[in-house]
Amino acid sequence: MSLPPIERFARLTALLAEWQAVWRPLPFQHRHLPWEAHLPGLAEALLALDEEAVARWQDAPFAASPLAAWLPVDELATLVNLPALPADRDEPPGAWGEHIGGRKWQQIAAFVARTRVHPGEPLVEWCAGKGHLARTLARVHDRATIGLEWQASLCQAGAGLAERQGAAVTLAQQDVMVDEATHWLDDETHVAALHACGDLHARLIELAAEHAGAVTLAPCCYHRTAAQRYRPLSQHGRRLAAEQGLTLARDDLALAVQETVTAPRGDRRRREQANAWRLGFDRLQREVRGVDAYLPVPSLAYGRLPETFAGFCRWAAAQKGLDLPAHLDWSAFERAGRRRLVEVTRLELVRHLFRRPLEVWLALDRLLRLEEAGFSVELGTFCARELTPRNLLLRARS
């Protein structure tokens, strides 16, 4: 039997709080993780895993997990097991996905098939971009749809696409974070958002709780928020988090969206190289500074990475105002970075185990906020995780 949302939320809150000293530390920042002394044998077991086992548990962290002897694997697996929401209609034809990337179109098609729209209900897409979702909703339901988007260039491009496809869509230039955004909502409006980020979808929930009739939302990127500390959206969430001692910084929220669909082999190689170089520089900077502590370095797009490890280290040192010695054994530090990446990849499996639980907890907090506003709410998945790991869907109606 499926757990009621409030019970599922309570157990997730308790487990995330109890184990936060284990899932919060970032392995690449620590020579020795704080939890190693309290969980003897866990680090050694992880470091002994071969590449095949690592890949298997990265992809399916709850399946016959090697962590079960130390961590509550089975209960976490039960708590993140949400139902697949059934489609109310056939998915729109693939030909409608013209001008949309293949994976993105499949997400839109699955989302639209599970968006329950009542007759005569005004439709609004929140954070519409070029209005791909709005165009599809308009064509499926044969009604005028409004897309709210703050970038004028995207509104213009989306208007052109709607005209060419004969879709009754209006792209309105609107910053959804300002008070005027409420002008587009009333108690009959159905607002839809596919992967609106952080503060943008939190804003949608707050405005919809007061001004809308229905919401269909697939949340994303919870960490893209102006607040340094996470304040649960629901009153129940705030109370329970305070009681259990669960506190979340903005950086903690990033864990919820770290799972990605497998990237092309070339992208994976570049990511691995960048990570190994960062770890090699970490070893180098600790020796140069004489301080055994992690030194954060700004992110750099893979396409802008220097061509050599030495070039990367010089760039990173310049970012931090660090003078490097004239003569260094670059090869030795690069090898150390690659060895360290092997270790970090295995130690990260602990955090992977709590990745989906944190995401489900955040989605349940949004569900409870809408329930507190008088909405009836469903939470489940709208597509397979292979299509997008951000496959949670909230369907709410007042």
ABEGO torsion letter per residue (X at the ends): XBBBAAAAAAAAAAAAAAAAAAAABBAAABABBAAAAABBGAAAAAAABBAAAAAAAAABAABGBAAAAABBAAAAAAAABBBBBBBABBBBBAAAABGBBAAAAAAAAAAAAABBBBBGBBBBBBGAEAGAAAAAAAAAAGBBBBBBBABAAAAAAAAAAAAAAGBBBBBBBBBAABAAAAAABBAABBBBBBGBBEAAAAAAAAAAAAABABBBBBBBGAABBABABBBBABAAAAAAAAAAGBBBBAAAAAAAAABBBBBBAAAAAAAAAAAAAAAAAAAAAAAAAGBBBBBBBBBBBAAABBABAAAAAAAAAAAAGBBBBABBBAAAAAAAAAAAAAAAAAAAAAAAAAAAAAAAAAAAAAAAAAAAAGBBBBBBBABBAAABABABBBBBBX
